[in-house]
Amino acid sequence: MAAMEHNDEHATGQVGSRTGWIFLSLTRIAIGWIFLWAFLDKLFGLGFSTCRQDDGSIQVMCERAWLEGGAVTEGYLASSSGPFADFFIGLADQRWTDWGFMIGLAGVGLALILGIGTRIAAVAGSLLLAMMYVSHAWPNAGGNANNPFMDDHILQILAIIAIVLLERTWQAVGLGNWWRKLSIVQKNRWLV
């Protein structure tokens, strides 16, 4: 355990057990993998939410895969519920939503897995998760059947923000410690 340094603005440095910091980084990586896997599944149709047939078999690169021209956000957005359903349903047949969604999934996933660009990933990932929540899991309006308010989207938003704030000066696992030393990152702190 390293001693904590104090300054006028905030406390910095590694506090707590190294094992705790490792698990914090592993949680960041796991959430990043959720994003990256969703991207890969939709890109190639790997059979989890994309290209799984009615009989349970997987047809990789089926017509629903993005590389085969599939509209990867159409089904999800068209099934929206709650007070903003009409807005999201209106986006369902617009192909630009696929580009924004796929770029967001890939970017957030890679940033969280690698531990670089995590400030941008925290904002973008939180926005993606919030939109998914609002489009389907709105209280008493559809997708959230286990709890009147809380679901995995909210938990992931809270975890991403907490991890990025805690790891802003030190990471147990990832490229963030190296990344923060780069001159371009030193000059542009938003890249952290």
C-alpha positions, 0 to 999 in steps of 0.5 A, spaced: 500 500 500 502 506 497 502 512 502 497 517 499 499 524 497 495 530 499 494 537 495 489 543 495 485 540 490 484 532 491 488 526 494 492 522 489 496 516 489 494 508 490 490 507 496 488 500 499 490 493 497 493 492 490 489 486 490 483 491 490 486 495 485 487 489 480 480 487 481 478 494 479 482 494 473 479 487 471 472 490 472 473 495 467 476 490 462 470 486 463 465 492 462 470 493 456 469 486 453 461 487 454 462 493 449 467 490 444 463 483 444 457 486 442 460 490 437 464 483 434 457 479 435 453 485 431 459 485 426 460 478 424 454 475 427 457 470 432 450 468 434 449 471 441 444 477 439 445 476 432 445 470 427 442 465 432 437 461 428 430 459 431 433 452 432 439 454 436 444 454 431 449 459 429 450 462 422 456 466 422 455 472 417 448 471 416 444 477 413 443 480 420 451 481 421 453 488 419 458 486 414 452 483 410 448 489 410 444 488 416 441 493 420 444 492 427 440 497 431 433 496 427 430 490 431 432 493 438 430 500 437 423 498 434 422 494 440 422 500 444 418 502 450 416 507 455 415 515 454 421 515 449 419 509 445 416 513 439 423 517 439 427 511 439 422 507 434 423 513 429 431 512 429 430 504 428 430 505 420 435 510 420 442 507 418 446 512 421 444 510 428 448 503 426 454 507 425 454 511 431 452 505 435 458 500 432 463 506 433 461 507 440 461 499 442 468 498 439 471 505 441 468 504 448 470 497 449 477 498 446 478 504 451 476 500 457 480 494 455 486 497 454 485 503 459 487 508 455 482 514 453 478 512 459 475 519 460 472 519 453 470 512 454 466 513 460 462 519 457 460 515 451 459 509 454 455 512 459 451 515 454 450 509 450 448 505 456 443 511 458 440 511 451 439 503 452 436 504 459 431 509 457 429 506 450 427 499 454 428 499 461 424 505 463 420 503 470 414 500 469 414 500 461 417 494 459 424 491 459 426 492 466 422 486 469 426 484 476 426 491 479 422 498 478 428 502 477 435 499 477 438 494 472 445 492 469 445 499 465 445 503 471 450 499 474 455 499 469 454 507 468 456 507 475 462 502 475 465 505 469 465 512 472 467 510 479 473 506 475 475 511 471 475 517 476 479 512 481 484 510 476 485 517 473 492 517 476 494 509 477 492 503 474 493 496 476 492 493 469 492 496 463 496 501 459 493 507 462 500 508 466 504 509 460 499 512 456 498 518 461 506 519 460 505 521 453 506 528 451 500 529 447 496 526 453 500 531 458 498 537 453 491 534 452 488 531 459 481 529 456 485 524 452 487 520 459 
